[in-house]
Amino acid sequence: MSETLELIGRHYENGEAIRVTIEGERIASVEPVWPERSVDELPYIAPGLLDIQINGHAGRSFTDDGLTAEAVADILRPLYGHGITRVCPTVITAPFETLARSLAAIRAACERYDWVRQMVVGCHLEGPYLSPEDGPRGFHPVDQVRPADWEEFCRLQEAAGGRIRLITLAPEVDGAIDFTRRATEAGVVVALGHTAAKSEDIRAAVEAGARLSTHLGNGAHGVLPRHPNYIWDQLAESRLMASIITDGYHLPASVVRVIVRTKTPLKTILTCDASPLAGCAPGVYPMGAGHAEVLDDGRIVIAGQRQYLAGSGVYTDRCVARAVTLAGITLTEALDMAARNPARLLGVEEVRLKRGSRADLIVFEHAKPGDELHVLATVAAGRLTYGSLP
């Protein structure tokens, strides 16, 4: 007999007091309630967060050479504490053998652990078909970036058991446009990122089926031509959604507001792009083929300089809270940008607070703009995976 859970709190869209009853993996009912105490004292209830770009946790990476199914589970499990119920484990530029082993380990974890299978909506392959230029390349190793290779990708997709759902590439690299067309036909979402593309490259990629700009405004040169440039071109392209990192370090508030107002909250996705060093103490650490440094203020940078970041040190709940003030949006909009919008991009179920929806929910406190989200409980596919129900 399936377990029944009951949550009481405020609906994240309108603040009304509700009771959510969960049976099995689905929401059985959502009903209004009249609590004895003030509604303002109740926590919020919202859909669980879906992050399309998380690279690792506490010193472990999804691109580690020795990645195992158990290590994948160890990286994923703490994400529940941040309200993340679905994720795209992100594998970055590396030799083919490393990529294949990493993707095979994620596949093995999905096959071994039911909760991992439910949490992993697909893999994000960020690279290796990226710009070799300093700045746009970011932390990706220059000796491993290479032209787009459809045959290589098919072998990687086989290793992943068909789980690569999103790939980020630079549209100017050799073979990228034909690759984009083939990937789109195969049902893989193509994103543009880590690019030094010209206007015609971006236009051609969108015509071939590209649908997203990966962490727009980052993975870029320190200095760009006033116009045109690849940030303006992607910002102006209405067929592209945009993901942005709203940790407070990757983008200043003015840029966040311009992107959100241009793309609109319906076509903007919040991601944390958490580094494998997220959760680590300040210091210099080996990461991939190089070294990264966790600074005292929480930033994670390519070691030896302070301009180029190497992912973020926070998770999606923090990015949701900071997006409210950075972008000047409502908490409802920020939550939808971190839950419903990525689901629409990937073509997976949008979690809604209604009967029959998948029961991926977070219960949290948030007093006012500027405050962090305090996650009290996370429910994933009807199972309490973090905290306790108030």
C-alpha positions as CSV (number, residue, x, y, z in Angstrom):
1,M,0.0,0.0,0.0
2,S,1.5,3.4,-1.0
3,E,2.4,6.0,1.7
4,T,0.2,9.0,2.1
5,L,1.8,12.4,3.0
6,E,0.1,15.6,4.0
7,L,1.6,19.1,3.7
8,I,0.0,22.3,5.0
9,G,1.4,25.7,4.0
10,R,1.0,28.7,1.7
11,H,0.6,28.3,-2.0
12,Y,3.7,29.8,-3.6
13,E,1.6,31.5,-6.3
14,N,-1.0,33.4,-4.2
15,G,-0.1,32.9,-0.5
16,E,-3.4,31.1,0.3
17,A,-3.3,28.4,2.9
18,I,-3.6,24.9,1.4
19,R,-3.4,21.2,2.3
20,V,-1.6,19.0,-0.2
21,T,-2.3,15.3,0.0
22,I,0.1,12.9,-1.7
23,E,-0.6,9.3,-2.5
24,G,2.2,7.3,-4.0
25,E,4.2,9.5,-6.5
26,R,1.3,11.8,-7.3
27,I,-0.7,14.7,-5.7
28,A,-4.1,13.3,-4.7
29,S,-5.6,16.7,-3.8
30,V,-5.0,20.4,-3.1
31,E,-7.6,21.9,-0.8
32,P,-8.0,25.3,1.0
33,V,-7.6,25.2,4.8
34,W,-8.4,27.7,7.5
35,P,-5.5,27.4,10.0
36,E,-5.9,28.5,13.6
37,R,-2.7,30.6,13.5
38,S,-1.9,33.4,11.1
39,V,-1.4,32.3,7.5
40,D,1.8,34.4,7.4
41,E,3.3,32.0,9.9
42,L,2.9,29.1,7.6
43,P,5.8,28.0,5.3
44,Y,5.4,28.1,1.5
45,I,4.8,25.0,-0.7
46,A,6.2,25.1,-4.3
47,P,7.3,22.7,-7.0
48,G,10.7,21.1,-6.5
49,L,13.5,22.8,-8.3
50,L,15.0,21.4,-11.6
51,D,18.5,22.5,-12.3
52,I,19.9,21.8,-15.8
53,Q,23.6,22.4,-14.9
54,I,25.2,21.0,-11.8
55,N,28.8,19.8,-12.1
56,G,29.4,18.1,-8.7
57,H,29.6,18.6,-4.9
58,A,32.1,18.8,-2.1
59,G,35.2,18.0,-4.3
60,R,33.6,15.4,-6.4
61,S,32.7,15.9,-10.1
62,F,30.5,14.2,-12.6
63,T,33.6,14.2,-14.9
64,D,35.9,12.4,-12.5
65,D,38.0,9.7,-14.2
66,G,37.1,7.2,-11.5
67,L,33.4,8.1,-11.2
68,T,31.2,5.2,-10.0
69,A,27.5,4.7,-9.6
70,E,27.9,5.1,-5.8
71,A,29.8,8.4,-6.3
72,V,27.0,9.7,-8.5
73,A,24.5,8.9,-5.8
74,D,26.7,10.6,-3.2
75,I,26.9,13.8,-5.3
76,L,23.1,13.9,-5.9
77,R,21.8,13.1,-2.4
78,P,22.7,16.4,-0.7
79,L,20.9,18.3,-3.4
80,Y,17.6,17.4,-1.8
81,G,18.5,19.7,1.0
82,H,18.5,22.6,-1.4
83,G,15.0,21.8,-2.7
84,I,16.4,20.2,-5.9
85,T,14.3,17.3,-6.9
86,R,15.4,16.9,-10.5
87,V,18.7,17.6,-12.2
88,C,20.9,17.3,-15.3
89,P,24.3,16.0,-14.1
90,T,26.7,18.0,-16.2
91,V,29.8,16.4,-17.8
92,I,32.3,18.8,-19.2
93,T,35.1,18.8,-21.8
94,A,37.5,15.8,-21.4
95,P,39.0,13.0,-23.4
96,F,36.4,10.6,-25.0
97,E,37.3,7.8,-22.6
98,T,36.6,10.0,-19.5
99,L,33.3,11.3,-21.0
100,A,32.2,7.7,-21.8
101,R,33.1,6.4,-18.3
102,S,31.4,9.3,-16.6
103,L,28.2,8.9,-18.6
104,A,28.3,5.2,-18.1
105,A,28.5,5.7,-14.3
106,I,25.5,8.0,-14.4
107,R,23.6,5.4,-16.4
108,A,24.6,2.7,-13.9
109,A,23.4,4.9,-11.0
110,C,20.0,5.4,-12.7
111,E,19.7,1.7,-13.3
112,R,20.8,0.7,-9.7
113,Y,18.9,3.3,-7.6
114,D,15.3,4.1,-8.4
115,W,15.5,7.5,-6.7
116,V,18.5,8.5,-8.9
117,R,16.5,7.5,-12.0
118,Q,13.6,9.7,-10.9
119,M,16.0,12.6,-10.0
120,V,18.1,12.5,-13.2
121,V,16.0,13.9,-16.1
122,G,18.9,13.6,-18.4
123,C,22.6,14.4,-18.7
124,H,24.0,17.8,-19.8
125,L,27.1,17.4,-22.0
126,E,28.8,20.8,-21.8
127,G,31.5,20.5,-24.5
128,P,33.8,19.3,-25.8
129,Y,32.7,21.2,-29.0
130,L,33.5,24.7,-27.6
131,S,35.6,27.7,-28.4
132,P,39.3,27.3,-27.7
133,E,39.7,31.0,-26.9
134,D,40.6,32.2,-23.4
135,G,37.5,33.7,-21.8
136,P,34.8,31.9,-23.8
137,R,36.4,28.6,-23.0
138,G,36.2,29.2,-19.3
139,F,37.6,26.3,-17.2
140,H,37.4,23.8,-20.0
141,P,40.8,22.3,-20.9
142,V,42.1,23.8,-24.2
143,D,43.8,20.6,-25.3
144,Q,40.5,18.8,-25.2
145,V,38.2,21.2,-27.1
146,R,37.5,19.9,-30.6
147,P,35.3,20.1,-33.7
148,A,31.7,18.8,-33.4
149,D,31.8,15.1,-34.1
150,W,28.4,13.4,-34.5
151,E,29.9,9.9,-34.5
152,E,31.7,10.6,-31.2
153,F,28.5,11.9,-29.7
154,C,26.5,8.8,-30.8
155,R,29.1,6.7,-29.0
156,L,28.7,8.8,-25.9
157,Q,24.9,8.7,-26.1
158,E,25.2,4.9,-26.2
159,A,27.4,4.9,-23.1
160,A,24.8,7.1,-21.4
161,G,22.0,4.7,-22.3
162,G,20.3,7.5,-24.3
163,R,20.3,9.9,-21.3
164,I,22.1,12.9,-22.9
165,R,19.2,15.3,-23.1
166,L,21.1,18.6,-23.4
167,I,24.4,19.6,-25.1
168,T,26.1,22.9,-25.0
169,L,28.3,23.8,-28.0
170,A,29.9,26.8,-29.8
171,P,28.1,27.3,-33.1
172,E,31.3,28.5,-34.8
173,V,33.3,25.3,-34.4
174,D,33.7,23.0,-37.4
175,G,30.7,20.8,-38.0
176,A,28.5,22.5,-35.3
177,I,25.6,23.5,-37.6
178,D,25.2,20.0,-39.1
179,F,25.6,18.5,-35.6
180,T,22.9,20.9,-34.2
181,R,20.5,19.7,-37.0
182,R,21.1,16.0,-36.3
183,A,20.9,16.4,-32.5
184,T,17.6,18.3,-32.8
185,E,16.2,15.6,-35.0
186,A,17.3,13.0,-32.4
187,G,15.4,14.9,-29.6
188,V,18.5,16.4,-27.9
189,V,18.2,20.0,-26.9
190,V,21.1,22.1,-28.3
191,A,22.3,25.1,-26.3
192,L,24.8,27.7,-27.4
193,G,27.6,28.5,-24.9
194,H,31.3,29.0,-24.4
195,T,31.3,30.6,-27.8
196,A,33.1,33.4,-29.7
197,A,30.5,33.2,-32.5
198,K,29.7,35.8,-35.1
199,S,26.2,36.8,-35.8
200,E,25.9,34.5,-38.8
201,D,27.0,31.5,-36.7
202,I,24.3,32.1,-34.1
203,R,21.7,32.7,-36.7
204,A,22.6,29.4,-38.5
205,A,22.6,27.5,-35.3
206,V,19.1,28.7,-34.3
207,E,17.8,27.9,-37.8
208,A,19.2,24.4,-37.3
209,G,17.3,24.0,-34.1
210,A,19.3,25.4,-31.1
211,R,17.0,26.5,-28.3
212,L,19.0,27.8,-25.4
213,S,21.8,30.1,-24.4
214,T,23.9,28.4,-21.7
215,H,24.6,30.8,-18.7
216,L,24.2,33.9,-21.0
217,G,26.7,36.6,-20.1
218,N,29.3,34.2,-18.8
219,G,31.8,32.0,-20.6
220,A,32.8,35.1,-22.5
221,H,35.7,37.4,-23.3
222,G,36.6,40.0,-20.6
223,V,36.3,42.7,-23.3
224,L,33.9,42.6,-26.3
225,P,33.2,44.9,-29.3
226,R,30.4,47.3,-28.4
227,H,28.2,45.9,-31.2
228,P,27.6,43.5,-32.7
229,N,28.7,40.8,-30.3
230,Y,27.6,37.3,-29.4
231,I,25.8,38.3,-26.2
232,W,23.6,40.9,-27.9
233,D,22.9,38.5,-30.7
234,Q,21.7,35.7,-28.4
235,L,19.8,38.2,-26.2
236,A,17.9,39.5,-29.3
237,E,17.1,36.0,-30.7
238,S,13.6,35.3,-29.6
239,R,13.8,31.6,-30.4
240,L,16.4,31.1,-27.7
241,M,15.7,30.7,-24.0
242,A,18.5,31.8,-21.7
243,S,19.9,30.2,-18.6
244,I,21.5,32.6,-16.1
245,I,23.5,32.1,-12.9
246,T,22.1,34.3,-10.2
247,D,24.5,33.6,-7.4
248,G,25.4,37.3,-7.1
249,Y,28.9,36.9,-8.5
250,H,28.5,35.7,-12.1
251,L,26.3,38.6,-13.3
252,P,25.7,42.1,-11.9
253,A,22.1,43.1,-11.1
254,S,21.9,45.4,-14.2
255,V,22.7,42.5,-16.5
256,V,20.3,40.1,-14.9
257,R,17.5,42.6,-15.2
258,V,18.3,43.3,-18.9
259,I,18.3,39.5,-19.7
260,V,15.1,38.8,-17.7
261,R,13.2,41.8,-19.1
262,T,14.3,41.0,-22.7
263,K,13.8,37.2,-22.6
264,T,10.8,37.6,-20.1
265,P,10.4,35.4,-17.0
266,L,8.8,32.7,-19.3
267,K,11.9,32.2,-21.3
268,T,14.6,32.6,-18.6
269,I,16.0,29.6,-16.6
270,L,17.8,29.9,-13.4
271,T,20.8,27.6,-12.8
272,C,23.4,27.4,-10.1
273,D,26.1,25.9,-12.4
274,A,27.5,24.5,-9.1
275,S,31.2,23.7,-9.3
276,P,32.5,20.4,-8.0
277,L,34.1,22.6,-5.3
278,A,30.7,23.9,-4.1
279,G,30.7,23.2,-0.3
280,C,34.5,23.2,0.0
281,A,36.5,25.5,2.3
282,P,38.6,28.3,0.8
283,G,41.8,27.2,-0.8
284,V,43.3,25.9,-4.1
285,Y,42.2,22.6,-5.4
286,P,42.9,20.4,-8.4
287,M,39.9,20.3,-10.7
288,G,40.0,18.5,-14.0
289,A,43.2,19.2,-15.9
290,G,43.9,22.4,-13.9
291,H,43.4,24.1,-10.5
292,A,40.6,26.2,-9.1
293,E,40.5,28.4,-6.0
294,V,37.6,28.8,-3.6
295,L,37.9,32.4,-2.3
296,D,37.0,33.7,1.1
297,D,33.9,35.5,-0.3
298,G,32.6,32.2,-1.8
299,R,33.6,32.8,-5.4
300,I,35.3,29.9,-7.2
301,V,37.8,31.1,-9.8
302,I,40.4,29.6,-12.1
303,A,43.5,29.6,-9.9
304,G,46.0,32.4,-10.4
305,Q,43.6,35.2,-11.3
306,R,40.3,36.8,-10.1
307,Q,38.4,37.5,-13.3
308,Y,37.3,34.1,-14.7
309,L,35.0,32.0,-12.6
310,A,34.9,28.2,-12.5
311,G,31.3,27.6,-11.6
312,S,29.5,28.7,-8.5
313,G,29.7,27.8,-4.9
314,V,26.0,27.8,-4.2
315,Y,23.0,25.8,-5.2
316,T,19.7,26.6,-6.9
317,D,17.8,27.6,-3.7
318,R,20.3,30.4,-3.2
319,C,20.0,31.5,-6.8
320,V,16.2,31.6,-6.6
321,A,16.4,33.9,-3.5
322,R,19.0,36.2,-5.1
323,A,17.1,36.4,-8.4
324,V,14.2,38.1,-6.6
325,T,16.4,41.1,-5.8
326,L,18.9,41.0,-8.7
327,A,16.1,40.8,-11.4
328,G,13.4,42.7,-9.5
329,I,10.9,39.8,-10.0
330,T,8.5,38.1,-7.6
331,L,9.3,34.9,-5.7
332,T,6.7,33.1,-7.8
333,E,8.5,34.1,-11.0
334,A,11.9,33.1,-9.7
335,L,10.6,29.7,-8.6
336,D,9.0,29.0,-11.9
337,M,12.2,30.0,-13.7
338,A,14.0,27.3,-11.6
339,A,11.3,24.6,-11.9
340,R,8.7,24.9,-14.7
341,N,10.8,26.7,-17.3
342,P,13.6,24.0,-17.4
343,A,10.9,21.3,-17.5
344,R,9.4,23.0,-20.6
345,L,12.8,23.3,-22.3
346,L,13.6,19.6,-21.8
347,G,10.1,18.3,-22.6
348,V,9.5,16.7,-19.2
349,E,6.5,17.0,-16.8
350,E,5.9,20.4,-15.3
351,V,5.2,20.0,-11.6
352,R,2.1,21.9,-10.6
353,L,0.2,22.2,-7.3
354,K,-2.8,20.3,-8.6
355,R,-4.3,16.9,-8.5
356,G,-2.5,14.3,-10.6
357,S,0.8,16.2,-10.8
358,R,4.0,14.5,-9.9
359,A,4.6,15.0,-6.2
360,D,7.9,16.9,-6.3
361,L,7.5,19.6,-3.7
362,I,9.5,21.8,-1.4
363,V,8.3,23.4,1.9
364,F,10.3,26.5,2.8
365,E,10.3,29.7,4.7
366,H,11.1,33.1,3.0
367,A,10.3,36.2,5.0
368,K,11.0,39.0,2.5
369,P,13.0,39.9,-0.6
370,G,16.7,39.7,0.2
371,D,16.3,36.7,2.5
372,E,17.4,33.2,1.6
373,L,15.1,30.3,1.2
374,H,15.1,28.1,4.3
375,V,14.2,24.6,3.0
376,L,12.3,22.7,5.7
377,A,11.3,19.6,3.7
378,T,11.7,18.2,0.2
379,V,9.4,15.6,-1.3
380,A,10.5,13.9,-4.5
381,A,8.1,11.5,-6.4
382,G,6.0,11.3,-3.3
383,R,8.8,10.4,-0.9
384,L,10.2,12.6,1.9
385,T,13.8,13.0,1.0
386,Y,14.9,15.9,3.2
387,G,13.8,17.4,6.5
388,S,10.5,16.9,8.2
389,L,7.0,18.0,7.4
390,P,5.7,20.8,9.6
